[in-house]
Amino acid sequence: MHLWVGLGNPGDKYLKTRHNVGAIILQQLSRECDYKFDKSLNSLIGKNSASDIKLIYLIPQTFMNLSGDAVIKALRSFKILPANMVVFHDEIELPPQKVSYKFGGGHRGHNGLRDIIQKIGTADFHRVRIGVGRPDNEYISVADYVLSNIPQKDIPDINEVEMLLRKENLI
C-alpha cells in the first residue's frame, strides 16, 4: 500500500495558490477518485485499488506548517511505511511548470516538509517537487508570493508529472 500526499492550505482563500500546487496536482492525478473528509485524519482521503498498487490519496486540511499531523496519523492508520509515501509539494527553487523527483534529503526551508520530517522521524520518503519559481519583484516576500494565486499556465502538464512518476517506478 502507498500513500500519496498533496500539500497545501485549507479553504477557498488558498485553493488556487502556488503553495497549493501539490494538492492541485494530486487531485489531477486522482481525477477518477471521490474524496471524502476523514475527521480523525483531518484530511480529504481518496482510495484507488484499481491498479496493482493500492493507493491512498491524502490532502491534509491543516495549514502547511502542520501537515505532519495528518501524515503521521495516515501512515499509522493505514500501516504504511514512510518509504512508501510520495509527497507532492511546491518548490521555489524550480521554475514554473518544471517537475523533479527526489528521495530523502532535507526540507530546504519548506515548512510542510519540515513538519512531516519532524513528525514521522525520517526524511526517507519520495517527493515530487513542483516548480513555482521565485518572485520577480524584490519587494514581494517569498511567503506572500507562494500564497498568491498561481496562473494556470504555470501549473505543469499532468502528463509530464505522470511520465516522471513512471520513470521513478512510482506508478
C-alpha positions in Angstrom: 0.0 0.0 0.0 1.2 3.5 -0.8 0.3 7.0 0.4 0.4 10.0 -1.9 0.1 13.3 -0.2 -0.7 16.7 -1.8 0.4 19.6 0.3 -1.5 22.9 0.5 -3.5 25.1 2.8 -7.2 24.5 3.5 -10.1 26.8 2.5 -11.2 28.7 -0.6 -8.8 31.6 0.1 -5.8 29.3 -0.7 -7.4 27.0 -3.2 -5.5 28.3 -6.3 -2.3 29.5 -4.7 1.2 28.4 -5.6 1.5 26.8 -2.1 -1.4 24.5 -3.0 0.1 23.2 -6.3 0.9 19.9 -4.6 -2.8 19.3 -3.7 -3.8 20.6 -7.2 -1.5 18.1 -9.0 -2.6 15.2 -6.7 -6.3 15.9 -7.5 -5.5 15.9 -11.2 -3.6 12.6 -10.8 -6.5 11.1 -8.9 -9.2 12.5 -11.2 -11.4 9.4 -11.0 -11.3 9.2 -7.3 -14.0 10.6 -4.9 -12.5 12.3 -1.9 -14.2 12.1 1.5 -13.4 14.1 4.6 -11.9 12.0 7.3 -12.4 13.8 10.6 -9.9 11.6 12.5 -7.1 12.4 10.0 -8.4 16.0 9.4 -7.8 15.3 5.7 -9.5 14.6 2.4 -9.0 10.9 1.6 -9.3 9.1 -1.7 -8.6 5.5 -2.4 -7.6 3.7 -5.6 -7.4 0.0 -5.7 -8.0 -0.4 -9.4 -4.3 -0.7 -10.1 -1.8 -3.3 -8.9 -0.6 -0.9 -6.2 -3.2 0.2 -3.7 -3.0 4.0 -3.3 -4.3 6.2 -0.6 -4.6 9.9 -1.6 -4.3 12.4 1.2 -4.9 16.1 1.2 -4.4 17.4 4.7 -6.9 20.0 5.8 -4.4 21.6 8.1 -2.2 24.6 7.4 1.0 23.8 5.5 3.3 24.0 8.6 1.1 21.4 10.4 1.0 18.8 7.6 2.9 16.3 9.6 0.0 15.7 12.0 -2.2 14.4 9.2 0.6 12.5 7.6 1.7 10.6 10.7 -1.9 9.7 11.5 -2.5 8.4 8.0 0.8 6.4 8.0 -0.2 4.7 11.2 -3.9 4.3 10.4 -3.1 2.6 7.0 0.1 0.8 8.3 2.2 2.4 5.5 6.0 2.9 5.8 7.4 6.4 5.0 9.4 4.8 2.2 6.1 4.0 0.5 4.9 7.7 0.6 5.1 10.3 -2.1 4.7 14.0 -1.1 3.7 16.4 -3.9 4.8 20.0 -3.0 5.6 23.4 -4.3 9.3 24.2 -4.9 10.5 27.8 -5.3 14.0 26.7 -6.5 12.4 25.3 -9.7 10.9 27.4 -12.4 7.2 27.2 -13.0 6.0 24.1 -14.8 9.2 22.2 -14.0 8.8 19.0 -12.0 11.5 16.9 -10.4 11.8 13.8 -8.2 13.8 13.4 -5.0 14.1 10.7 -2.4 15.1 11.8 1.1 17.1 14.8 2.0 16.3 17.9 3.9 13.4 20.2 3.8 15.3 23.2 2.3 13.1 25.6 4.2 9.8 24.2 3.2 7.6 24.3 6.3 5.3 21.5 5.2 8.2 19.1 4.6 9.9 20.3 7.8 6.8 19.4 9.8 6.4 16.0 8.1 10.0 15.1 8.7 9.8 16.1 12.3 6.6 14.2 13.0 7.4 11.0 11.2 11.0 11.0 12.3 12.6 10.4 8.9 13.2 12.2 5.7 13.3 9.0 3.7 10.3 9.3 1.5 9.6 10.2 -2.1 9.0 13.8 -3.2 7.6 15.3 -6.4 8.8 18.9 -6.4 6.6 21.2 -8.5 8.3 24.4 -9.6 6.6 27.7 -8.8 9.7 29.9 -9.2 10.6 32.9 -7.1 9.1 36.3 -7.0 10.2 38.7 -9.8 9.9 41.7 -7.6 12.4 42.0 -4.7 9.7 43.8 -2.6 7.4 40.7 -2.6 8.3 38.2 0.2 8.5 34.5 -0.6 5.6 33.9 1.8 3.4 36.4 0.0 4.4 35.0 -3.3 3.6 31.4 -2.6 0.3 32.5 -1.1 -0.7 34.3 -4.2 -2.8 32.7 -7.0 -0.8 30.5 -9.5 -1.5 31.3 -13.1 -3.0 28.3 -14.9 -0.1 28.4 -17.4 2.4 27.8 -14.5 0.8 24.5 -13.5 2.8 21.6 -15.1 1.1 19.4 -17.6 -0.2 16.4 -15.8 1.2 14.1 -18.5 4.7 15.3 -17.6 4.0 14.5 -13.9 2.8 11.0 -14.8 5.9 10.4 -17.0 8.1 11.4 -14.1 6.2 9.0 -11.8 6.6 6.2 -14.3 10.3 6.9 -14.7 10.8 6.6 -11.0 8.7 3.5 -10.8 6.1 5.1 -8.6 3.2 4.1 -10.8 
